[in-house]
Amino acid sequence: MKVDYIIVGLGLAGLAFAEELMQAKKTFIVFEDASQTSSLVAGGVYNPVVLRKFTAVWKAAEQLDLAIPFYARLEQKLQTKFDEKFVIKRAFKSVEEQNNWFSASDNPVLKRFLNATIENKKVAGVVGDFGFGTVNETGRIDTLKLVKAYRNFLMDEKCIRFEKFEHAKIEVCAEKIAYKEIECKQVVFCEGFGMKGNPFFNDLPLAEAKGELITIHAPELNIDFLLKSALFLIPLGNNNYKVGATFNHIDKTAAPTESGKLELVEKLKKVIDVPYEIIDQTAGIRPTTNDRRPFVGIHKEHTRLAILNGLGTRGVMLAPTMARNLFNYIEKGTPLDLEIDIKRFQ
Ligand SMILES: Cc1cc2nc3c(=O)[nH]c(=O)nc-3n(C[C@H](O)[C@H](O)[C@H](O)COP(=O)(O)OP(=O)(O)OC[C@H]3O[C@@H](n4cnc5c(N)ncnc54)[C@H](O)[C@@H]3O)c2cc1C
């Protein structure tokens, strides 16, 4: 069997790269072994502003301008709705925070996203006395729905195999790659935290962070915006909300834990003061990096092996741009931004 590409992993990174290949009419086969859950459990929020410090996310406007049409096109293609648009409301803790918000909204980069008006109206069920600031152009991709729909689509196209990719079985030559009975020109590894088991790239400094979320049903809470306070509360409809997320750099398992739940329940006391019931809990490992920039590029010796990883806490916004950059680099020789190129570690 001959294809142009093998993609290892079908989370947000693998999906975005597969789309680049489809657009360019390249042939490929994906391997997916269900070993990681990050893209399945993600909150899925896209948000161009760092809400702790009121600064812009790195290259936020550029990423959003590619990501929003990217997901809209996928909704059409898969005939599934997964982009839920809403505003984010940041609850202020003090007058000082209100003032900082007001100054930030005057920043030329943030102007597009931050609403300068401070909302002082109380919201029923929400704790806080200092009002809210609103971020525009935000929303949530239901990544579970998206990834599942995309995997089904690839099954129909007969270009995905649900099995572990075994790195030891790769034969790399100058002009091609052989893997079992498959011959291809390029392998792109999109393995998330699974990268730790990849002998070609596991020297890269992945600083993974486990995250847990709970889903609650709060009948007396009726908000249609994402509330950012001591944690995120994402509206899902029918008085259900995703609440999260934790950050744990020690536990490397993707299993939900009692301590994760307790941490969220404790923080939630500072966010809402109405009764609720926990109806679900999920966990996954975010593929984060110390310098907060993705891992994109090709192997220093084996140029037919490439990587797309390190999407960290912002896979939804980053994946389409990073996939485009990697594709243009491999196919057209367009240089990668040095900030994302894995050459920075050599
Ligand atoms: C709790 C939580 C909340 C989050 N919230 C948000 C959010 O609100 N917004 C946002 O943008 N991001 C969020 N993220 C981050 C986001 O989930 C990640 O950035 C993104 O999912 C990473 O995608 P990925 O494809 O690189 O990795 P993954 O999703 O981990 O995908 C890698 C895939 O590769 C497969 N794989 C690995 N090794 C092999 C192998 N050898 N053979 C075959 N298959 C293999 C795995 O099974 C997996 O499906 C959150 C993450 C977590 C955990």
The ligand as an SDF file (V2000), in Angstrom:
LIG
                    3D

 53 58  0  0  0  0  0  0  0  0999 V2000
   -9.1510   19.0320   31.1240 C   0  0  0  0  0  0  0  0  0  0  0  0
   -8.6740   19.7110   29.8850 C   0  0  0  0  0  0  0  0  0  0  0  0
   -9.2930   20.8890   29.4580 C   0  0  0  0  0  0  0  0  0  0  0  0
   -8.8770   21.5260   28.2930 C   0  0  0  0  0  0  0  0  0  0  0  0
   -9.5400   22.6400   27.8800 N   0  0  0  0  0  0  0  0  0  0  0  0
   -9.1880   23.2460   26.7270 C   0  0  0  0  0  0  0  0  0  0  0  0
   -9.9110   24.3450   26.2420 C   0  0  0  0  0  0  0  0  0  0  0  0
  -10.9020   24.7880   26.8360 O   0  0  0  0  0  0  0  0  0  0  0  0
   -9.5020   24.9210   25.0670 N   0  0  0  0  0  0  0  0  0  0  0  0
   -8.4340   24.4490   24.3640 C   0  0  0  0  0  0  0  0  0  0  0  0
   -8.1130   24.9940   23.3100 O   0  0  0  0  0  0  0  0  0  0  0  0
   -7.7240   23.3940   24.8080 N   0  0  0  0  0  0  0  0  0  0  0  0
   -8.0670   22.7800   25.9610 C   0  0  0  0  0  0  0  0  0  0  0  0
   -7.3580   21.7080   26.4210 N   0  0  0  0  0  0  0  0  0  0  0  0
   -6.1320   21.3420   25.7050 C   0  0  0  0  0  0  0  0  0  0  0  0
   -6.4300   20.5250   24.4630 C   0  0  0  0  0  0  0  0  0  0  0  0
   -7.2000   19.4340   24.8500 O   0  0  0  0  0  0  0  0  0  0  0  0
   -5.1040   20.0710   23.8290 C   0  0  0  0  0  0  0  0  0  0  0  0
   -4.3400   21.1950   23.4580 O   0  0  0  0  0  0  0  0  0  0  0  0
   -5.3410   19.2360   22.5780 C   0  0  0  0  0  0  0  0  0  0  0  0
   -6.3610   18.3120   22.7820 O   0  0  0  0  0  0  0  0  0  0  0  0
   -4.0850   18.5000   22.1540 C   0  0  0  0  0  0  0  0  0  0  0  0
   -4.3960   17.7880   20.9950 O   0  0  0  0  0  0  0  0  0  0  0  0
   -3.3790   16.7370   20.3950 P   0  0  0  0  0  0  0  0  0  0  0  0
   -4.0190   16.1920   19.1620 O   0  0  0  0  0  0  0  0  0  0  0  0
   -2.0230   17.3200   20.2710 O   0  0  0  0  0  0  0  0  0  0  0  0
   -3.2460   15.6050   21.5160 O   0  0  0  0  0  0  0  0  0  0  0  0
   -4.2740   14.4570   21.9570 P   0  0  0  0  0  0  0  0  0  0  0  0
   -5.6410   14.9650   22.0510 O   0  0  0  0  0  0  0  0  0  0  0  0
   -3.6790   13.8110   23.1580 O   0  0  0  0  0  0  0  0  0  0  0  0
   -4.2460   13.4520   20.7390 O   0  0  0  0  0  0  0  0  0  0  0  0
   -3.1850   12.5680   20.5110 C   0  0  0  0  0  0  0  0  0  0  0  0
   -3.7830   11.3120   19.9010 C   0  0  0  0  0  0  0  0  0  0  0  0
   -2.7280   10.4310   19.5240 O   0  0  0  0  0  0  0  0  0  0  0  0
   -3.0830    9.1040   19.8650 C   0  0  0  0  0  0  0  0  0  0  0  0
   -1.8360    8.3410   19.9820 N   0  0  0  0  0  0  0  0  0  0  0  0
   -0.7910    8.6100   20.7980 C   0  0  0  0  0  0  0  0  0  0  0  0
    0.2060    7.7150   20.6040 N   0  0  0  0  0  0  0  0  0  0  0  0
   -0.2270    6.8500   19.6240 C   0  0  0  0  0  0  0  0  0  0  0  0
    0.3360    5.7000   18.9660 C   0  0  0  0  0  0  0  0  0  0  0  0
    1.5740    5.2460   19.2380 N   0  0  0  0  0  0  0  0  0  0  0  0
   -0.3940    5.0770   18.0160 N   0  0  0  0  0  0  0  0  0  0  0  0
   -1.6430    5.5110   17.6840 C   0  0  0  0  0  0  0  0  0  0  0  0
   -2.2210    6.5960   18.2670 N   0  0  0  0  0  0  0  0  0  0  0  0
   -1.5250    7.2570   19.2190 C   0  0  0  0  0  0  0  0  0  0  0  0
   -3.8790    9.2670   21.1600 C   0  0  0  0  0  0  0  0  0  0  0  0
   -4.7380    8.1970   21.4290 O   0  0  0  0  0  0  0  0  0  0  0  0
   -4.6490   10.5630   20.9000 C   0  0  0  0  0  0  0  0  0  0  0  0
   -5.9200   10.3250   20.3370 O   0  0  0  0  0  0  0  0  0  0  0  0
   -7.7770   21.0190   27.5590 C   0  0  0  0  0  0  0  0  0  0  0  0
   -7.1720   19.8270   27.9630 C   0  0  0  0  0  0  0  0  0  0  0  0
   -7.6110   19.1760   29.1080 C   0  0  0  0  0  0  0  0  0  0  0  0
   -6.9630   17.8810   29.5100 C   0  0  0  0  0  0  0  0  0  0  0  0
  1  2  1  0
  2  3  1  0
  2 52  2  0
  3  4  2  0
  4  5  1  0
  4 50  1  0
  5  6  2  0
  6  7  1  0
  6 13  1  0
  7  8  2  0
  7  9  1  0
  9 10  1  0
 10 11  2  0
 10 12  1  0
 12 13  2  0
 13 14  1  0
 14 15  1  0
 14 50  1  0
 15 16  1  0
 16 17  1  0
 16 18  1  0
 18 19  1  0
 18 20  1  0
 20 21  1  0
 20 22  1  0
 22 23  1  0
 23 24  1  0
 24 25  2  0
 24 26  1  0
 24 27  1  0
 27 28  1  0
 28 29  2  0
 28 30  1  0
 28 31  1  0
 31 32  1  0
 32 33  1  0
 33 34  1  0
 33 48  1  0
 34 35  1  0
 35 36  1  0
 35 46  1  0
 36 37  1  0
 36 45  1  0
 37 38  2  0
 38 39  1  0
 39 40  1  0
 39 45  2  0
 40 41  1  0
 40 42  2  0
 42 43  1  0
 43 44  2  0
 44 45  1  0
 46 47  1  0
 46 48  1  0
 48 49  1  0
 50 51  2  0
 51 52  1  0
 52 53  1  0
M  END
$$$$
